[in-house]
């Protein structure tokens, strides 16, 4: 199995088994929608995003509150503008 495929499996698991059902649905939907379009650098950015705590991601996503633990990059901008629930 290629490293990219292994990383994708890890990301999908982390995105869909978060601890809160809301973030499972939101981040899981985002990941499943975009993951096959990301290059290795973007996959790493996405992987890092899956390690941000649910509460921090929730406030950042819904209330557009800046947070230093969430880096500004293509993946985070796509996620913050994602609306497919």
GITAHU-V770626 format. One record per residue. SS is DSSP state (H for helix, E for strand, C for the rest). PHI is phi in whole degrees, -180 to 180 (999 if undefined). Layout:
ss: {SS | SS}
phi: {PHI | PHI}
This chain:
ss: {C | C | H | H | H | H | H | H | H | H | H | H | H | H | H | H | C | C | C | C | H | H | H | H | H | H | H | H | H | H | H | H | H | H | H | H | H | C | C | H | H | H | H | H | H | H | H | H | H | C | C | C | C | H | H | H | H | H | H | H | H | H | H | C | C | C | C | C | C | C | C | C | C | H | H | H | H | H | H | H | C | C | C | C | C}
phi: {999 | -68 | -60 | -61 | -67 | -65 | -62 | -61 | -62 | -63 | -63 | -60 | -63 | -62 | -75 | -106 | -130 | -91 | 123 | -116 | -61 | -61 | -74 | -57 | -70 | -68 | -68 | -61 | -64 | -61 | -61 | -64 | -74 | -106 | -55 | -75 | -97 | -90 | -83 | -62 | -62 | -68 | -63 | -66 | -63 | -65 | -58 | -63 | -63 | -70 | -97 | -78 | -60 | -55 | -62 | -66 | -61 | -60 | -64 | -65 | -72 | -84 | -108 | 55 | -86 | -63 | -148 | -70 | -81 | -112 | -75 | -79 | -157 | -58 | -65 | -66 | -67 | -62 | -65 | -64 | -100 | -73 | -148 | -127 | -84}
